[in-house]
Amino acid sequence: MKIFWSFVRKEFWHVWRDRRSLTILLGLPVAMMLIFGFALSNEVKNSRIIILDLAKDEASAGLIKRLEESQYFEPVGQIYSYTEIESNFRKGRAKMAIVFPSNFAKDLEHLHQAQVQLVGDATDPNNTNTIIQYASAIIGDYQREVLGEQEQPYRIEVESRMLYNPQLESSFIFVPGVMVLILMLLGTMMTSVSIVKEKEMGTMEVLLVSPMKPIMVIISKAVPYLVLCFIDVCIILFLAYVVLGMPMRGSLILLLSECLLFIFTTLSLGLLVSTRASNQQLAMFVSLVAFLMPALIFSGFMFPIENMPNLLQWISNIIPTRWFFNIVKNIMVKGLGFQYILKDTIILALMTLFFLAIALRNFKIRLE
């Protein structure tokens, strides 16, 4: 074991001297957390709107003020006819128009209901649908405040609740997603490139003729990246809690244990690539294209798996990031215990053993 740990220390020194790789390993998690936490968000804020107020009464003025006070909308001006709506959309001046009919206050006072028309620019349907939902919620709250508890015939009230994330914070989905992508990218790419680099430099043969078994040589090169990936996990969790204000509802020890399992998965994939790739460029290309892109698409982080065709849903079952993403969400956001992630853990462990077995088999063949 003394020889093994001497190889591990040697590899740590290699990583420490390679400042570019060290910057990627420790700086990328911070950069991605800040970008995904603040710059990239599925929340829609400060949406530009225009207002066609044909009523010009106290009720419409009160609702307009409520919209102006909201962080979701930024009124950019009043218009005076329907024809101006499309011209503003064409110029990109606004994303939505709010139209108040001329009898808005009278309908609200006498009929206890009034119509407000929301006209959206649906060239971006997802954002526009979100904007209209925000506006509908604000209008509904305003109407309930104005009417109070007055009895209305055949009135149906809908009460909605959001479990686990009542404020609909985007960080609750981005933090698990960033953790998945960071570990998949760094664990796979750095391990594969590190070993292939030794082959290109002609030093791998020198290492393999040492008294230690060849497989232990390979494992000793993966240990530093195991440690660094685990440090990345700690950095991500620290930033999520301190900077983004994301709570940790489940067991931290359980989450760290599952992260270690997934790190082993990514390292085994890196070893698999290293046994087949002939140079660093090919290893990096395979890590980025063959692993990172499927990890992004089929994890459920960016695109709901349930919305995919059946064939793609089946393919997602063989992508490790799908199962790890479920694990992280269930622990961090839902606060669930091990019994709820047992299936995902078993699948991830079996995948790790499978990838490692193939990597070892290929490695032995290359030694012959």
BAVEX-365901 format. One line per field, with one value per residue (C-alpha): residue number from 0; residue in three letters; x, y, z. Coordinates in steps of 0.05 Angstrom, whole numbers, always signed. Example, Ala and Ser with C-alpha at 12.3 -4.5 7.8 and 13.67 -1.06 7.14 Angstrom:
% BAVEX-365901
k <- 0  1
r <- ala  ser
east <- +246  +273
north <- -90  -21
up <- +156  +143
This chain:
% BAVEX-365901
k <- 0  1  2  3  4  5  6  7  8  9  10  11  12  13  14  15  16  17  18  19  20  21  22  23  24  25  26  27  28  29  30  31  32  33  34  35  36  37  38  39  40  41  42  43  44  45  46  47  48  49  50  51  52  53  54  55  56  57  58  59  60  61  62  63  64  65  66  67  68  69  70  71  72  73  74  75  76  77  78  79  80  81  82  83  84  85  86  87  88  89  90  91  92  93  94  95  96  97  98  99  100  101  102  103  104  105  106  107  108  109  110  111  112  113  114  115  116  117  118  119  120  121  122  123  124  125  126  127  128  129  130  131  132  133  134  135  136  137  138  139  140  141  142  143  144  145  146  147  148  149  150  151  152  153  154  155  156  157  158  159  160  161  162  163  164  165  166  167  168  169  170  171  172  173  174  175  176  177  178  179  180  181  182  183  184  185  186  187  188  189  190  191  192  193  194  195  196  197  198  199  200  201  202  203  204  205  206  207  208  209  210  211  212  213  214  215  216  217  218  219  220  221  222  223  224  225  226  227  228  229  230  231  232  233  234  235  236  237  238  239  240  241  242  243  244  245  246  247  248  249  250  251  252  253  254  255  256  257  258  259  260  261  262  263  264  265  266  267  268  269  270  271  272  273  274  275  276  277  278  279  280  281  282  283  284  285  286  287  288  289  290  291  292  293  294  295  296  297  298  299  300  301  302  303  304  305  306  307  308  309  310  311  312  313  314  315  316  317  318  319  320  321  322  323  324  325  326  327  328  329  330  331  332  333  334  335  336  337  338  339  340  341  342  343  344  345  346  347  348  349  350  351  352  353  354  355  356  357  358  359  360  361  362  363  364  365  366  367
r <- met  lys  ile  phe  trp  ser  phe  val  arg  lys  glu  phe  trp  his  val  trp  arg  asp  arg  arg  ser  leu  thr  ile  leu  leu  gly  leu  pro  val  ala  met  met  leu  ile  phe  gly  phe  ala  leu  ser  asn  glu  val  lys  asn  ser  arg  ile  ile  ile  leu  asp  leu  ala  lys  asp  glu  ala  ser  ala  gly  leu  ile  lys  arg  leu  glu  glu  ser  gln  tyr  phe  glu  pro  val  gly  gln  ile  tyr  ser  tyr  thr  glu  ile  glu  ser  asn  phe  arg  lys  gly  arg  ala  lys  met  ala  ile  val  phe  pro  ser  asn  phe  ala  lys  asp  leu  glu  his  leu  his  gln  ala  gln  val  gln  leu  val  gly  asp  ala  thr  asp  pro  asn  asn  thr  asn  thr  ile  ile  gln  tyr  ala  ser  ala  ile  ile  gly  asp  tyr  gln  arg  glu  val  leu  gly  glu  gln  glu  gln  pro  tyr  arg  ile  glu  val  glu  ser  arg  met  leu  tyr  asn  pro  gln  leu  glu  ser  ser  phe  ile  phe  val  pro  gly  val  met  val  leu  ile  leu  met  leu  leu  gly  thr  met  met  thr  ser  val  ser  ile  val  lys  glu  lys  glu  met  gly  thr  met  glu  val  leu  leu  val  ser  pro  met  lys  pro  ile  met  val  ile  ile  ser  lys  ala  val  pro  tyr  leu  val  leu  cys  phe  ile  asp  val  cys  ile  ile  leu  phe  leu  ala  tyr  val  val  leu  gly  met  pro  met  arg  gly  ser  leu  ile  leu  leu  leu  ser  glu  cys  leu  leu  phe  ile  phe  thr  thr  leu  ser  leu  gly  leu  leu  val  ser  thr  arg  ala  ser  asn  gln  gln  leu  ala  met  phe  val  ser  leu  val  ala  phe  leu  met  pro  ala  leu  ile  phe  ser  gly  phe  met  phe  pro  ile  glu  asn  met  pro  asn  leu  leu  gln  trp  ile  ser  asn  ile  ile  pro  thr  arg  trp  phe  phe  asn  ile  val  lys  asn  ile  met  val  lys  gly  leu  gly  phe  gln  tyr  ile  leu  lys  asp  thr  ile  ile  leu  ala  leu  met  thr  leu  phe  phe  leu  ala  ile  ala  leu  arg  asn  phe  lys  ile  arg  leu  glu
east <- +0  +59  +74  +1  -2  +63  +31  -30  +15  +52  -14  -35  +29  +15  -54  -26  +27  -25  -57  -104  -135  -138  -174  -225  -235  -246  -269  -321  -369  -368  -379  -435  -471  -469  -491  -548  -568  -573  -565  -603  -670  -738  -772  -798  -787  -791  -832  -849  -924  -968  -1037  -1100  -1145  -1213  -1244  -1198  -1234  -1212  -1216  -1171  -1122  -1118  -1104  -1052  -1017  -1017  -984  -932  -914  -902  -831  -857  -881  -852  -905  -873  -932  -1005  -1036  -1102  -1127  -1124  -1084  -1025  -1019  -991  -946  -914  -905  -871  -822  -807  -829  -873  -889  -961  -1018  -1072  -1139  -1191  -1262  -1298  -1347  -1296  -1313  -1389  -1386  -1343  -1390  -1457  -1443  -1386  -1344  -1308  -1268  -1195  -1163  -1091  -1058  -991  -935  -932  -868  -838  -897  -867  -849  -914  -955  -917  -928  -1003  -1007  -972  -1019  -1080  -1059  -1049  -1117  -1150  -1120  -1143  -1213  -1218  -1195  -1245  -1305  -1287  -1331  -1393  -1437  -1441  -1484  -1447  -1379  -1322  -1258  -1194  -1140  -1072  -1012  -940  -906  -830  -819  -877  -839  -823  -749  -709  -648  -686  -680  -614  -572  -584  -575  -509  -484  -500  -467  -404  -391  -406  -360  -301  -302  -305  -262  -206  -197  -196  -150  -102  -90  -88  -36  +10  +2  +19  +80  +104  +106  +49  +94  +143  +86  +61  +128  +129  +119  +46  -7  -29  -100  -75  -35  -98  -137  -82  -89  -165  -160  -140  -200  -245  -221  -227  -297  -318  -290  -331  -394  -379  -368  -435  -473  -440  -458  -529  -541  -504  -512  -576  -611  -630  -646  -621  -684  -655  -595  -529  -491  -537  -530  -453  -454  -496  -450  -390  -427  -439  -367  -346  -394  -362  -292  -308  -334  -269  -229  -271  -256  -183  -177  -205  -181  -114  -103  -126  -168  -209  -218  -242  -289  -320  -328  -361  -405  -419  -429  -443  -497  -538  -528  -558  -616  -637  -626  -692  -655  -670  -726  -780  -770  -845  -854  -806  -826  -826  -761  -724  -754  -726  -658  -658  -660  -589  -562  -532  -549  -623  -619  -571  -613  -673  -631  -608  -677  -709  -657  -646  -715  -763  -723  -735  -696  -657  -717  -745  -681  -662  -681  -642  -582  -582  -587  -530  -486  -499  -481  -416  -397  -415  -373  -315  -317  -315  -259  -217  -231  -208  -148  -124  -132  -89  -33  -27
north <- +0  +47  +43  +56  +119  +144  +140  +178  +233  +237  +247  +300  +338  +332  +362  +417  +438  +439  +505  +505  +439  +460  +524  +484  +434  +486  +547  +515  +496  +567  +598  +551  +560  +635  +633  +583  +615  +687  +694  +633  +627  +600  +656  +713  +782  +854  +835  +895  +907  +959  +981  +999  +1030  +1046  +1053  +1104  +1094  +1081  +1005  +1001  +1051  +1008  +945  +980  +1004  +933  +908  +964  +946  +874  +851  +812  +870  +934  +978  +1015  +1060  +1070  +1058  +1084  +1033  +959  +972  +996  +928  +891  +949  +948  +873  +879  +930  +885  +940  +895  +822  +830  +880  +889  +915  +945  +952  +1019  +992  +958  +991  +986  +911  +900  +939  +915  +846  +829  +808  +843  +823  +841  +819  +796  +796  +761  +758  +683  +681  +655  +612  +588  +657  +687  +633  +646  +721  +712  +665  +717  +771  +727  +712  +786  +803  +747  +772  +843  +820  +782  +843  +889  +842  +816  +759  +778  +719  +702  +648  +588  +615  +565  +583  +548  +543  +521  +498  +487  +433  +432  +498  +546  +606  +570  +586  +565  +547  +486  +455  +487  +466  +390  +400  +437  +384  +330  +366  +386  +316  +284  +332  +336  +264  +235  +284  +295  +221  +201  +258  +245  +173  +185  +239  +188  +144  +201  +220  +148  +146  +97  +38  +62  +63  -5  -39  -17  -70  -49  -84  -45  -37  -4  +44  +66  +72  +113  +164  +168  +179  +254  +268  +231  +279  +341  +323  +313  +382  +409  +378  +414  +480  +472  +456  +515  +564  +535  +546  +612  +649  +620  +607  +536  +494  +423  +385  +315  +281  +314  +250  +211  +263  +262  +186  +187  +239  +193  +137  +181  +204  +131  +124  +183  +159  +90  +123  +162  +98  +67  +124  +122  +49  +63  +134  +142  +216  +272  +306  +244  +231  +303  +299  +234  +262  +326  +299  +227  +237  +310  +322  +260  +278  +347  +322  +258  +276  +313  +377  +418  +378  +336  +263  +251  +296  +256  +201  +130  +112  +171  +155  +85  +112  +158  +95  +78  +148  +152  +225  +212  +169  +215  +276  +241  +224  +295  +324  +274  +287  +362  +388  +335  +313  +239  +182  +124  +79  +128  +128  +55  +37  +95  +78  +5  +23  +73  +22  -31  +18  +35  -38  -49  +9  -10  -82  -62  -13  -66  -117  -68  -48  -120  -131  -69  -97  -161
up <- +0  +10  -64  -80  -37  -66  -135  -108  -80  -146  -183  -134  -149  -223  -213  -168  -219  -275  -256  -316  -297  -224  -244  -283  -227  -172  -211  -257  -201  -173  -242  -261  -194  -201  -274  -264  -198  -221  -297  -320  -288  -309  -271  -314  -284  -308  -369  -411  -418  -451  -425  -463  -410  -442  -373  -340  -273  -202  -209  -271  -240  -177  -217  -260  -197  -170  -234  -232  -160  -180  -195  -254  -298  -325  -358  -416  -434  -448  -517  -543  -594  -610  -673  -631  -597  -657  -677  -607  -612  -680  -652  -593  -545  -502  -490  -467  -472  -419  -444  -396  -425  -419  -367  -323  -256  -267  -282  -222  -177  -203  -232  -184  -243  -300  -360  -372  -437  -437  -505  -509  -560  -569  -610  -545  -521  -456  -430  -454  -421  -356  -361  -372  -312  -268  -291  -281  -210  -194  -224  -185  -119  -134  -150  -84  -46  -80  -73  -4  +20  -19  -36  -110  -141  -168  -148  -152  -116  -132  -78  -101  -60  -80  -39  -28  -66  -50  -77  -142  -134  -195  -153  -127  -196  -218  -159  -169  -244  -237  -189  -240  -298  -259  -233  -301  -337  -290  -266  -336  -375  -325  -311  -384  -405  -348  -366  -441  -429  -397  -460  -506  -466  -464  -388  -379  -395  -341  -290  -311  -300  -227  -172  -166  -207  -269  -245  -180  -222  -258  -194  -162  -219  -207  -132  -136  -181  -133  -78  -122  -146  -74  -58  -116  -85  -19  -57  -93  -29  +7  -49  -53  +21  +32  -35  -64  +2  -16  +46  +58  +77  +77  +107  +89  +102  +56  +1  +6  +4  -59  -89  -76  -111  -172  -172  -175  -234  -272  -256  -283  -347  -351  -344  -398  -445  -428  -448  -517  -535  -569  -554  -509  -562  -575  -500  -489  -550  -526  -455  -480  -536  -519  -444  -428  -481  -463  -389  -403  -446  -411  -338  -332  -313  -375  -408  -374  -390  -388  -448  -491  -540  -512  -547  -516  -448  -454  -473  -412  -368  -388  -373  -303  -293  -295  -232  -195  -211  -180  -119  -108  -116  -69  -14  -20  -41  -14  +46  +33  +65  +37  +27  -26  -67  -59  -130  -160  -116  -137  -211  -204  -167  -220  -275  -239  -234  -307  -332  -288  -311  -384  -371  -335  -390  -444  -403  -396  -471  -485  -441  -481
